[in-house]
């Protein structure tokens, strides 16, 4: 992460989070049998929530406006064991 600035990390993480929520709008409409041909409801949600659509450029301003703060604990180390247990 050292190659990225604080601003880049905050902006990108905000964009990814909003993109996931945008897609949840579509999934929710589909799960509830709502018309999927009624227009781009994901963007409709973004405009309702943020007064504009969120994209990689607009997220530079929006993460600041909405006090987004993706915290990175550089001391935290993640360890994953993908091998199955060899216990008998």
N, C-alpha and C positions, 0 to 999 in steps of 0.2 A: 504493500500500500504506500510505501514511501514515494513512489513515482507520481502519485496523484496529490493534488492540492486539497485542502479542506473543502474549498468551494466545489471542486469537481466531485468529491465524494458525496457531499450533501445534495448537490443538484441531481446527480445520477440516482442516488438512493431514493430521493423524493419522486423522481420520474418513474422508477420501477414500482414503488409502492402505489402510486396513483394508477399506473397501467394495470396492476393486479386488481385494484378496486373497479376500474373501468370494465375489465373482463367479468368480474363478479356481477355487474349490472346485467350483462348479456346472459350469464348463467342463471341468474335469478329469474329473469323474464322467461327464459326457456323452461325452467323447472316449474313455473307457475302457469304455463300455457298461454303466455301473453304474446301478442303479435310481434314477431321479429322483423316484419317488413314495415314497421311504423317509423322508420328512420334510424339514425345512429344514436341509440339511447345512451350508449357509453359516453359519447361526446355531450349529449344532453345533460347527463349527470355532472360532467366536468364543468360545463358552463354554469349550471345551477350552483355548484359548490364554489367554483373559483372565478366565475365571470368570464372565463375563456377556456379553451382547450389546453391541455398540458402536453407539451412536447419537450424534446431535449433543450430547445432554446428558451422556452417560457419557464421551464423549471428552475433556471438560474435566478429568476426574480421571485418566483412563487415560494421556493423553500424558505427564503428570508421573510417574506410577507406573512407566512403561516407558522413561523418559528419552528421549522423542522430542524431537528438535531439528531442525526443518526450517530450514535455514540460507538466508538471503536475502542475496545480495551486492548491495547497493544500488548499487554502483559498476559492476556488470556491465551492459552494454547489449547487448540482443539485436537483431541486424539480420537481417531476412529479405528476400530478394529473390524475390518471387513472379512477376516478369516473366521470360519466356524470354530467353535470350541473343540479341542481335541480330547476332551475328557471321555473316558470309557464308561 
